[in-house]
Amino acid sequence: MSSITLPRLQHIIGSGSVASVGVTICYISYTQTPSEAFLFPRLISTVFVILALWTFVKACLGWTKVGNGVSLTQFKNLAPGLIIALIYIFWAAKGLGFYTATSIAFFILLSLYDPAPHTVLKSWLKRIITTACFIAVMYGLFALLLKVYTPREIFF
């Protein structure tokens, strides 16, 4: 086992966090009812947990090439997206409904990370069209094709 460097420690902490979230989500999907509504989340969360645990074990054993880790500048670039994701996960999806919250979160993330200028109308139209297409695909996948439960509250 090799020595623990800062990049490796970052990888262990990150992959451990992802694995613990995955285990929690998997546990929730297996304990909720009606079980038919959680068939798809059970499948996805089980695969996610297996991959996350494998990544965590590899990080702990030093089998993963981790590069230079995450710099403060990179973390500052990621922070707004992480904040939006946490708001979406813990409040917006249930409070606003899955599709409405997903539309808002996707549009905000797209606006934050799209390199196109924010002063040009054409770039805003592209963001709006991209968001609408993304939500149409999500709706078609979850509601029409898979017929799975999504959080429904204020809007839809």
C-alpha positions in Angstrom: 0.0 0.0 0.0 1.5 3.3 -1.0 1.7 6.4 1.2 -1.3 8.7 1.4 -0.7 12.0 -0.5 -3.1 14.9 -0.6 -4.5 14.0 -4.1 -5.0 10.4 -2.9 -6.7 11.5 0.3 -9.0 13.8 -1.8 -9.9 10.8 -3.9 -10.6 8.6 -0.8 -12.8 11.2 0.8 -14.6 12.0 -2.5 -15.2 8.4 -3.4 -16.2 7.5 0.1 -18.7 10.3 0.2 -20.2 9.2 -3.1 -20.3 5.6 -1.9 -22.1 6.6 1.3 -24.6 8.6 -0.6 -25.1 5.8 -3.0 -25.7 3.2 -0.1 -28.2 5.6 1.5 -30.1 6.1 -1.8 -30.0 2.3 -2.4 -31.3 1.6 1.1 -34.1 4.1 0.6 -35.1 2.7 -2.7 -35.4 -0.8 -1.2 -37.4 0.3 1.8 -40.0 2.5 0.1 -43.5 1.4 -1.0 -45.1 0.8 -3.4 -42.2 -1.4 -4.5 -43.4 -1.2 -8.2 -42.7 2.5 -8.2 -39.1 2.0 -7.1 -38.1 -0.8 -9.5 -36.1 1.5 -11.8 -34.5 3.4 -8.9 -33.5 0.0 -7.3 -31.8 -1.1 -10.4 -29.9 2.1 -11.0 -29.0 2.6 -7.3 -27.7 -1.0 -7.0 -25.4 -0.6 -10.1 -24.4 2.9 -8.7 -23.5 1.4 -5.3 -21.4 -1.4 -6.8 -19.4 1.0 -8.9 -19.0 3.6 -6.1 -17.9 0.9 -3.6 -15.4 -0.5 -6.1 -14.0 3.0 -6.7 -13.7 3.6 -3.0 -11.9 0.3 -2.4 -9.5 1.1 -5.3 -8.8 4.5 -3.8 -8.2 3.1 -0.3 -5.8 0.5 -1.7 -4.0 3.0 -3.9 -4.9 1.3 -7.1 -6.3 4.4 -8.8 -4.3 7.1 -10.5 -5.6 10.3 -9.0 -3.5 13.0 -10.8 -2.9 16.2 -8.9 -6.2 16.4 -7.0 -8.6 19.3 -7.0 -7.1 22.8 -6.7 -8.8 25.6 -4.9 -9.5 27.3 -8.2 -11.2 24.1 -9.6 -13.2 23.8 -6.4 -14.4 27.4 -6.7 -15.5 26.6 -10.2 -17.4 23.5 -9.1 -18.9 25.1 -5.9 -21.9 26.9 -7.6 -22.9 23.6 -9.4 -22.6 21.7 -6.2 -24.8 24.2 -4.4 -27.4 24.0 -7.1 -27.3 20.2 -7.0 -27.8 20.2 -3.2 -30.7 22.6 -3.4 -32.3 20.5 -6.2 -31.8 17.2 -4.3 -32.9 18.3 -0.8 -35.7 20.8 -1.6 -36.5 21.7 -5.2 -37.4 18.2 -6.6 -40.0 17.7 -3.9 -41.1 21.3 -3.4 -41.5 22.3 -7.1 -42.0 18.9 -8.7 -39.5 16.8 -10.6 -39.8 18.3 -14.1 -40.1 21.9 -13.0 -37.2 21.7 -10.6 -35.1 19.8 -13.2 -35.9 22.5 -15.8 -34.8 25.3 -13.5 -31.7 23.5 -12.2 -30.6 22.4 -15.7 -31.1 25.9 -17.1 -29.1 27.5 -14.2 -26.3 25.0 -14.5 -26.2 25.5 -18.3 -26.1 29.3 -17.8 -23.3 29.0 -15.2 -21.0 26.7 -17.2 -21.8 27.5 -20.8 -18.9 29.5 -22.2 -21.2 31.4 -24.7 -21.5 35.1 -23.8 -24.4 36.1 -21.5 -24.9 39.4 -23.4 -26.0 37.8 -26.6 -29.7 36.9 -27.2 -28.8 33.9 -29.4 -26.9 32.2 -26.6 -29.9 32.6 -24.3 -32.2 31.1 -27.0 -29.8 28.1 -27.3 -29.9 27.6 -23.6 -33.7 27.7 -23.5 -34.0 25.3 -26.4 -31.4 22.9 -25.0 -33.3 22.9 -21.6 -36.6 22.3 -23.3 -35.2 19.4 -25.3 -33.5 17.9 -22.2 -36.8 18.0 -20.3 -38.7 16.6 -23.2 -36.3 13.6 -23.3 -36.5 13.2 -19.5 -40.3 13.3 -19.6 -40.4 10.8 -22.5 -37.9 8.5 -20.7 -39.4 8.5 -17.1 -43.1 9.2 -17.7 -43.8 7.5 -21.0 -41.2 4.8 -21.5 -40.4 3.6 -18.0 -43.6 4.8 -16.3 -41.7 5.4 -13.0 -42.7 7.6 -10.1 -41.3 11.1 -10.0 -41.8 13.6 -7.2 -44.9 15.7 -7.9 -45.8 18.8 -6.0 -46.6 22.4 -7.0 -46.4 22.2 -10.7 -45.9 18.7 -12.1 
